[in-house]
Amino acid sequence: MAPKGQVASDTVDIGLDLLEVERMAAALERRPGLAERLFTPGERAYAASRARPAQHLAARFCAKEAVTKALGLDAFSPQLIEVAGGGSARVGMVLHGSVAARAAALGVRVEVSLTHTRAMAGAVAVLAR
Protein backbone atom coordinates (compact mmCIF):
# COMPACT_ATOMS: atom_id res chain seq x y z
CA MET A 1 0.00 0.00 0.00
CA ALA A 2 1.06 3.57 -0.64
CA PRO A 3 1.75 5.94 2.25
CA LYS A 4 -1.35 7.57 3.66
CA GLY A 5 -2.69 10.22 1.31
CA GLN A 6 -0.91 8.85 -1.77
CA VAL A 7 -2.27 6.60 -4.49
CA ALA A 8 -0.24 3.47 -5.08
CA SER A 9 1.44 3.31 -8.47
CA ASP A 10 0.04 -0.18 -8.93
CA THR A 11 -3.58 1.06 -8.78
CA VAL A 12 -5.43 -0.15 -11.87
CA ASP A 13 -8.93 1.26 -11.43
CA ILE A 14 -11.45 2.39 -8.84
CA GLY A 15 -15.20 2.17 -8.35
CA LEU A 16 -17.42 4.24 -6.07
CA ASP A 17 -21.02 3.85 -4.96
CA LEU A 18 -23.33 5.71 -2.55
CA LEU A 19 -26.79 4.74 -1.29
CA GLU A 20 -29.34 6.24 1.06
CA VAL A 21 -29.72 3.87 4.02
CA GLU A 22 -33.48 4.47 4.16
CA ARG A 23 -33.80 3.41 0.53
CA MET A 24 -32.18 0.06 1.37
CA ALA A 25 -34.33 -0.33 4.49
CA ALA A 26 -37.52 0.35 2.51
CA ALA A 27 -36.54 -2.08 -0.24
CA LEU A 28 -35.79 -4.83 2.29
CA GLU A 29 -39.11 -4.25 4.02
CA ARG A 30 -41.07 -4.18 0.77
CA ARG A 31 -39.44 -7.34 -0.66
CA PRO A 32 -38.95 -10.05 2.00
CA GLY A 33 -36.62 -12.21 -0.15
CA LEU A 34 -34.39 -9.36 -1.27
CA ALA A 35 -31.76 -9.77 1.45
CA GLU A 36 -31.30 -13.46 0.55
CA ARG A 37 -30.89 -12.55 -3.12
CA LEU A 38 -28.39 -9.72 -2.58
CA PHE A 39 -26.32 -10.85 0.40
CA THR A 40 -24.46 -13.98 1.46
CA PRO A 41 -25.36 -15.72 4.72
CA GLY A 42 -22.25 -14.23 6.35
CA GLU A 43 -23.16 -10.71 5.28
CA ARG A 44 -26.72 -11.10 6.56
CA ALA A 45 -25.50 -12.55 9.87
CA TYR A 46 -23.06 -9.67 10.37
CA ALA A 47 -25.75 -7.06 9.66
CA ALA A 48 -28.26 -8.83 11.93
CA SER A 49 -25.78 -8.57 14.80
CA ARG A 50 -25.70 -4.76 14.51
CA ALA A 51 -28.13 -2.19 15.89
CA ARG A 52 -29.11 -0.90 12.42
CA PRO A 53 -28.86 -3.84 9.99
CA ALA A 54 -29.98 -1.85 6.93
CA GLN A 55 -27.09 0.57 7.43
CA HIS A 56 -24.56 -2.28 7.20
CA LEU A 57 -26.35 -3.99 4.32
CA ALA A 58 -26.43 -0.70 2.42
CA ALA A 59 -22.65 -0.32 2.82
CA ARG A 60 -22.13 -3.90 1.63
CA PHE A 61 -24.38 -3.33 -1.36
CA CYS A 62 -22.32 -0.25 -2.20
CA ALA A 63 -19.18 -2.38 -2.03
CA LYS A 64 -20.68 -4.86 -4.50
CA GLU A 65 -21.59 -2.03 -6.87
CA ALA A 66 -18.18 -0.36 -6.50
CA VAL A 67 -16.38 -3.64 -7.28
CA THR A 68 -18.61 -4.14 -10.31
CA LYS A 69 -17.73 -0.66 -11.58
CA ALA A 70 -14.00 -1.07 -10.93
CA LEU A 71 -13.91 -4.42 -12.74
CA GLY A 72 -15.93 -3.03 -15.64
CA LEU A 73 -18.69 -5.63 -15.33
CA ASP A 74 -22.02 -5.02 -17.08
CA ALA A 75 -23.96 -7.36 -14.81
CA PHE A 76 -23.25 -9.73 -11.95
CA SER A 77 -24.88 -11.90 -9.35
CA PRO A 78 -24.60 -10.07 -6.00
CA GLN A 79 -23.75 -13.36 -4.27
CA LEU A 80 -20.51 -13.51 -6.29
CA ILE A 81 -19.08 -10.49 -4.44
CA GLU A 82 -18.86 -10.93 -0.67
CA VAL A 83 -17.75 -8.48 2.00
CA ALA A 84 -16.00 -10.41 4.75
CA GLY A 85 -15.40 -9.00 8.20
CA GLY A 86 -16.55 -5.77 9.72
CA GLY A 87 -16.90 -4.01 13.02
CA SER A 88 -13.51 -2.82 14.16
CA ALA A 89 -11.75 -5.27 11.84
CA ARG A 90 -10.72 -4.38 8.31
CA VAL A 91 -13.13 -5.72 5.71
CA GLY A 92 -11.99 -7.97 2.91
CA MET A 93 -13.49 -9.02 -0.38
CA VAL A 94 -14.16 -12.59 -1.41
CA LEU A 95 -14.88 -12.93 -5.11
CA HIS A 96 -16.56 -15.99 -6.58
CA GLY A 97 -17.27 -17.40 -10.04
CA SER A 98 -17.17 -15.03 -13.01
CA VAL A 99 -16.23 -12.05 -10.83
CA ALA A 100 -13.17 -13.87 -9.49
CA ALA A 101 -12.32 -14.91 -13.05
CA ARG A 102 -12.51 -11.28 -14.23
CA ALA A 103 -10.16 -10.11 -11.45
CA ALA A 104 -7.77 -12.96 -12.25
CA ALA A 105 -7.84 -12.12 -15.97
CA LEU A 106 -6.94 -8.52 -15.13
CA GLY A 107 -4.26 -9.68 -12.70
CA VAL A 108 -5.65 -7.59 -9.85
CA ARG A 109 -6.69 -7.88 -6.25
CA VAL A 110 -9.67 -5.93 -4.92
CA GLU A 111 -9.44 -3.68 -1.86
CA VAL A 112 -12.51 -1.94 -0.49
CA SER A 113 -13.33 0.73 2.05
CA LEU A 114 -16.84 1.10 3.49
CA THR A 115 -18.40 4.04 5.27
CA HIS A 116 -21.83 5.00 6.57
CA THR A 117 -23.73 7.60 8.51
CA ARG A 118 -27.30 7.29 9.73
CA ALA A 119 -28.49 8.54 6.33
CA MET A 120 -25.91 7.43 3.77
CA ALA A 121 -23.69 4.46 3.02
CA GLY A 122 -20.82 4.28 0.59
CA ALA A 123 -17.91 2.23 -0.63
CA VAL A 124 -14.79 2.65 -2.71
CA ALA A 125 -13.20 -0.32 -4.46
CA VAL A 126 -9.61 -0.17 -5.67
CA LEU A 127 -8.05 -2.65 -8.05
CA ALA A 128 -4.33 -3.13 -7.51
CA ARG A 129 -1.66 -5.36 -9.00
SVG drawing of the C-alpha trace seen along z (x, -y; Angstrom):
<svg xmlns="http://www.w3.org/2000/svg" viewBox="-44 -13 48 33">
<polyline fill="none" stroke="black" stroke-width="0.4" points="0.0,0.0 1.1,-3.6 1.8,-5.9 -1.4,-7.6 -2.7,-10.2 -0.9,-8.9 -2.3,-6.6 -0.2,-3.5 1.4,-3.3 0.0,0.2 -3.6,-1.1 -5.4,0.1 -8.9,-1.3 -11.4,-2.4 -15.2,-2.2 -17.4,-4.2 -21.0,-3.9 -23.3,-5.7 -26.8,-4.7 -29.3,-6.2 -29.7,-3.9 -33.5,-4.5 -33.8,-3.4 -32.2,-0.1 -34.3,0.3 -37.5,-0.4 -36.5,2.1 -35.8,4.8 -39.1,4.3 -41.1,4.2 -39.4,7.3 -38.9,10.0 -36.6,12.2 -34.4,9.4 -31.8,9.8 -31.3,13.5 -30.9,12.5 -28.4,9.7 -26.3,10.9 -24.5,14.0 -25.4,15.7 -22.2,14.2 -23.2,10.7 -26.7,11.1 -25.5,12.5 -23.1,9.7 -25.7,7.1 -28.3,8.8 -25.8,8.6 -25.7,4.8 -28.1,2.2 -29.1,0.9 -28.9,3.8 -30.0,1.9 -27.1,-0.6 -24.6,2.3 -26.3,4.0 -26.4,0.7 -22.7,0.3 -22.1,3.9 -24.4,3.3 -22.3,0.3 -19.2,2.4 -20.7,4.9 -21.6,2.0 -18.2,0.4 -16.4,3.6 -18.6,4.1 -17.7,0.7 -14.0,1.1 -13.9,4.4 -15.9,3.0 -18.7,5.6 -22.0,5.0 -24.0,7.4 -23.3,9.7 -24.9,11.9 -24.6,10.1 -23.8,13.4 -20.5,13.5 -19.1,10.5 -18.9,10.9 -17.8,8.5 -16.0,10.4 -15.4,9.0 -16.5,5.8 -16.9,4.0 -13.5,2.8 -11.7,5.3 -10.7,4.4 -13.1,5.7 -12.0,8.0 -13.5,9.0 -14.2,12.6 -14.9,12.9 -16.6,16.0 -17.3,17.4 -17.2,15.0 -16.2,12.1 -13.2,13.9 -12.3,14.9 -12.5,11.3 -10.2,10.1 -7.8,13.0 -7.8,12.1 -6.9,8.5 -4.3,9.7 -5.7,7.6 -6.7,7.9 -9.7,5.9 -9.4,3.7 -12.5,1.9 -13.3,-0.7 -16.8,-1.1 -18.4,-4.0 -21.8,-5.0 -23.7,-7.6 -27.3,-7.3 -28.5,-8.5 -25.9,-7.4 -23.7,-4.5 -20.8,-4.3 -17.9,-2.2 -14.8,-2.7 -13.2,0.3 -9.6,0.2 -8.1,2.6 -4.3,3.1 -1.7,5.4"/>
</svg>
